[in-house]
């Protein structure tokens, strides 16, 4: 008996194949024909059952990559609070692992298109807004727990961290040999450590 087609599974597989092509060949070279061939389909017609055209596929690809990142962030935040939660969240965003490097390559490609595409810009802006609110929550918790000084500007700190992480996406693509995964993690940790109160910083130093 032939296996029933799981249409959602196939749809996701098409999107994931699109990510890989974008990451290796660039978004302009991610043609429906190439995507179809990479998926093992004889013609691009099969893809048209799931996506009307390349634009619809690209929008879905950007939405899903943001969704996947957000799901991982939500998972690590479940059992953490304050600065521990903040660090865990940042490590799910910066391109310091095989998965996040792929996501960064795809995201940077979409950021270029988003300059002239309002729908793609809204998708990216929504993700950044969500991350900003989550960083704000983590720092608010850290303030309540005395991990950071009461004088710390949460708004300014959120802005600093978001912009550093976005910058890491770009610089890691341009100079991968000069920005290792270890360097990225160290940079993020150093930023967060610099916000700590003296008591918390001294405790963390003595524990290492």
C-alpha positions as CSV (number, residue, x, y, z in Angstrom):
1,X,0.0,0.0,0.0
2,X,1.5,3.4,-1.0
3,X,2.5,5.7,1.8
4,X,0.0,8.6,2.3
5,X,1.6,11.9,1.7
6,X,1.9,14.2,4.7
7,X,1.3,17.5,3.1
8,X,2.5,19.6,6.0
9,X,5.7,17.5,6.2
10,X,6.3,18.0,2.5
11,X,5.6,21.7,2.8
12,X,8.2,22.1,5.5
13,X,10.7,19.9,3.6
14,X,10.4,22.3,0.6
15,X,11.0,25.3,2.9
16,X,14.0,23.7,4.6
17,X,15.5,22.8,1.1
18,X,14.9,26.5,0.2
19,X,16.9,27.5,3.2
20,X,19.8,25.4,2.2
21,X,19.9,26.7,-1.3
22,X,19.7,30.3,-0.1
23,X,22.5,29.7,2.4
24,X,24.8,28.1,-0.2
25,X,23.9,29.8,-3.5
26,X,22.1,33.0,-2.5
27,X,18.5,34.0,-2.6
28,X,18.6,35.2,-6.2
29,X,19.7,31.7,-7.3
30,X,17.0,29.9,-5.3
31,X,14.9,29.1,-8.4
32,X,11.8,27.0,-8.3
33,X,13.5,24.5,-10.6
34,X,16.6,24.2,-8.4
35,X,14.4,23.8,-5.3
36,X,12.3,21.2,-7.0
37,X,15.4,19.2,-8.2
38,X,16.9,19.4,-4.7
39,X,13.7,18.0,-3.3
40,X,13.8,15.1,-5.7
41,X,10.8,16.2,-7.7
42,X,10.7,15.7,-11.5
43,X,9.2,19.1,-12.2
44,X,8.5,22.4,-10.2
45,X,4.8,21.6,-10.6
46,X,4.7,19.7,-7.4
47,X,5.9,22.7,-5.5
48,X,3.1,24.8,-7.0
49,X,0.6,22.6,-5.1
50,X,2.0,24.1,-1.9
51,X,3.2,27.6,-3.0
52,X,1.7,29.6,-5.8
53,X,5.0,31.1,-6.8
54,X,8.6,31.8,-5.6
55,X,7.5,34.9,-3.6
56,X,4.9,32.9,-1.6
57,X,7.6,30.3,-0.9
58,X,10.1,32.9,0.3
59,X,7.6,34.6,2.6
60,X,6.8,31.2,4.1
61,X,10.5,30.4,4.4
62,X,11.2,33.7,6.3
63,X,8.2,33.2,8.6
64,X,9.2,29.6,9.5
65,X,12.8,30.5,10.2
66,X,11.6,33.2,12.6
67,X,9.1,30.8,14.1
68,X,11.7,28.1,14.7
69,X,14.0,30.6,16.5
70,X,11.2,31.8,18.6
71,X,10.2,28.3,19.6
72,X,13.7,27.5,20.8
73,X,13.8,30.8,22.8
74,X,10.5,30.0,24.4
75,X,11.8,26.6,25.4
76,X,15.0,27.9,27.1
77,X,13.0,30.6,28.9
78,X,10.6,28.1,30.5
79,X,12.9,27.1,33.3
80,X,15.1,30.2,33.6
81,X,14.8,33.8,34.8
82,X,16.9,36.9,34.9
83,X,20.4,37.0,33.4
84,X,20.6,33.2,33.1
85,X,17.5,33.3,30.9
86,X,18.9,36.3,28.9
87,X,22.2,34.5,28.1
88,X,20.4,31.3,27.1
89,X,18.1,33.3,24.8
90,X,21.0,35.1,23.2
91,X,22.8,31.8,22.5
92,X,19.7,30.7,20.5
93,X,20.0,33.8,18.2
94,X,23.7,34.5,17.6
95,X,25.3,32.4,14.7
96,X,27.5,30.3,16.9
97,X,26.2,26.8,16.0
98,X,25.7,25.0,12.8
99,X,21.9,25.6,12.9
100,X,22.1,29.2,13.8
101,X,24.8,29.9,11.2
102,X,22.4,28.5,8.5
103,X,19.6,30.7,10.0
104,X,21.9,33.8,9.9
105,X,22.8,33.3,6.3
106,X,19.1,33.0,5.3
107,X,18.1,35.9,7.6
108,X,20.7,38.2,6.1
109,X,19.5,37.4,2.6
110,X,16.0,38.2,3.6
111,X,17.0,41.5,5.3
112,X,18.3,42.7,1.9
113,X,15.0,42.0,0.2
114,X,13.1,43.5,3.1
115,X,14.5,46.9,2.2
116,X,12.0,47.1,-0.6
117,X,9.4,44.6,0.5
118,X,7.0,45.7,3.3
119,X,5.7,42.2,4.0
120,X,9.2,40.8,4.6
121,X,10.1,43.9,6.6
122,X,7.1,43.3,8.9
123,X,8.1,39.7,9.5
124,X,11.6,40.7,10.5
125,X,10.4,43.6,12.6
126,X,7.9,41.4,14.4
127,X,10.7,39.0,15.4
128,X,12.9,41.8,16.6
129,X,10.0,43.3,18.6
130,X,9.4,39.9,20.2
131,X,13.1,39.5,21.2
132,X,13.2,43.1,22.5
133,X,10.2,42.3,24.8
134,X,11.7,39.1,26.0
135,X,15.1,40.8,26.7
136,X,13.2,43.5,28.6
137,X,11.4,40.9,30.7
138,X,14.7,39.1,31.5
139,X,16.4,42.4,32.6
140,X,13.3,43.4,34.6
141,X,13.5,40.1,36.4
142,X,17.3,40.6,36.9
143,X,16.6,44.0,38.5
144,X,14.0,42.5,40.9
145,X,16.5,39.8,41.9
146,X,19.4,42.3,42.4
147,X,21.5,40.8,39.6
148,X,21.8,44.2,37.9
149,X,21.8,47.7,39.5
150,X,18.5,49.5,39.9
151,X,20.0,52.4,37.9
152,X,20.5,50.2,34.8
153,X,18.5,51.5,31.8
154,X,16.5,48.5,30.6
155,X,15.5,50.2,27.4
156,X,19.1,51.1,26.5
157,X,20.4,47.7,27.4
158,X,17.7,46.0,25.2
159,X,18.7,48.2,22.3
160,X,22.4,47.5,22.8
161,X,22.0,43.7,22.9
162,X,19.6,43.5,19.9
163,X,22.0,45.6,17.8
164,X,25.0,43.6,18.8
165,X,23.3,40.3,17.9
166,X,22.1,41.7,14.5
167,X,25.6,42.9,13.9
168,X,27.0,39.5,14.6
169,X,24.8,38.0,11.9
170,X,26.4,40.3,9.4
171,X,30.1,40.3,10.5
172,X,30.1,36.5,10.9
173,X,29.1,36.3,7.3
174,X,31.7,38.7,6.1
175,X,34.6,37.6,8.3
176,X,33.9,34.1,9.6
177,X,37.5,33.3,10.3
178,X,37.8,36.4,12.5
179,X,34.6,35.8,14.5
180,X,34.5,32.3,15.9
181,X,31.6,30.8,17.8
182,X,33.7,31.1,21.0
183,X,34.3,34.8,20.3
184,X,30.7,35.5,19.8
185,X,29.7,33.7,23.0
186,X,32.4,35.5,24.9
187,X,31.2,38.9,23.6
188,X,27.6,38.3,24.6
189,X,28.6,37.0,28.0
190,X,30.9,40.0,28.5
191,X,28.1,42.5,27.7
192,X,25.8,40.8,30.2
193,X,28.5,40.5,32.9
194,X,29.2,44.2,32.6
195,X,25.6,44.9,33.6
196,X,25.9,42.8,36.8
197,X,26.0,44.4,40.3
198,X,29.4,44.2,42.0
199,X,28.2,41.5,44.4
200,X,26.9,39.3,41.6
201,X,30.0,39.9,39.5
202,X,32.3,39.0,42.4
203,X,30.3,35.9,43.1
204,X,30.5,34.8,39.5
205,X,34.2,35.4,39.4
206,X,34.9,33.4,42.6
207,X,32.8,30.5,41.2
208,X,35.0,30.2,38.1
